[in-house]
Amino acid sequence: MIKATYHKHLLKFKQASGTSRGILRTKETWFIKLSKDNKQGFGECGLFRGLSVDDTPNYEEKLKWVCENINQGLEILLLETAHFPSIQFGLEQAFLSLQADNPFELFPSDFTKGKQNIPINGLIWMGDKSFMQQQIKDKLAQGFSTIKMKIGAIDFDTEINLLKSIRNQFSAKEITLRVDANGGFTPNDALEKLKRLSELEIHSIEQPIEQGQWQEMASLCEKTPLPIALDEELIGVFTSEEKEKCIETIKPQYIILKPSLVGGFKGSEEWISIAKNYKADNWITSALESNVGLNAIAQFTYILNNPLPQGLGTGGLFTNNFDSPLEVSNGSLGYNKQKEWEFNFD
């Protein structure tokens, strides 16, 4: 018999981080812990308040139910948590972790052996001009060749000038630029803004307009001068039929998968499979999980064998994260076998 418990953990940001949803100072997350025959397994349920579709008043109640019914098995539990993608992800991790020789090695590979790294983008958080400029300087100094800038917090002209300042120093061959609008444009002004961004040889833009406007997004994807990646658009789309309809209608150039928000490994794989049928490529992104969730996402990402830079590596943002072998260096995420896990949330 498996025994299951759940635990809450409040991650604290080193410095307040700006997003289109306001300033983040803390990030709530939850863990599922499984025990059986002197073995333990762990999974992180990366709830993201204000963004997760499962940000509901009965979230903890659902976690409690899951722990009480853990011996029904993963397949039934995933069906019962269909509308709680972050809990699905935590369950997938916890069961893999319990079965593994090492509870933190869910997908053994050259990544977990410390032989191969995963290329990632350097993320520029929203803020005033000088703060964003400093971050850009830091990321370039750290060896990132792909920079992702969140836009929509300050006026568009200032953001264009920040991007121009990078382009004036580095060509598109030297530095790849991605932008994330987090739905900050309107259907009326989006195309004009995309044209201005395309002049700077931007790789792609995430979610230019708010999710749920499928026809407007489809029109943008058809006319856009630069590739569009769906992000928030995938959140809260549960069935295979709905997912197919979403991609078939919009026909995006890319989709971006946050396992905590789209139903874990299984949910991500389904989206990837559907998108490929419509010639849409993808990459994986973490969503402010602790190093436990990031570790699971990174290992899963590596075995997908996608050569594009991925959106991983937020582990350094928090003061009370868990020490782990994960390390960011020269624009990539690696696994340092010399480092030990220090994981204790009790």
Secondary structure, 3 states (H helix, E strand, C coil): CCEEEEEEEEEEEEEEEEECCEEEEEEEEEEEEEEECCEEEEEEECCCCCCCCCCCCCHHHHHHHHHHCHHHCHHHHHHHCCCCHHHHHHHHHHHHHHHCCCCCCCCCCCCCCCCCCEEECEEECECCHHHHHHHHHHHHHCCCCEEEEECCCCCHHHHHHHHHHHHHHCCCCCCEEEEECCCEECCCCHHHHHHHHHCCCCCEEECCECCCCHHHHHHHHHHCCCCEEECHHHCCCCCHHHHHHHHHHHCCCEEEECHHHHCHHHHHHHHHHHHHHCCCEEEEECCCCCHHHHHHHHHHHHHHCCCCCEECCCHHHECCCCECCEEEECCEEEECCCCCCECCCC
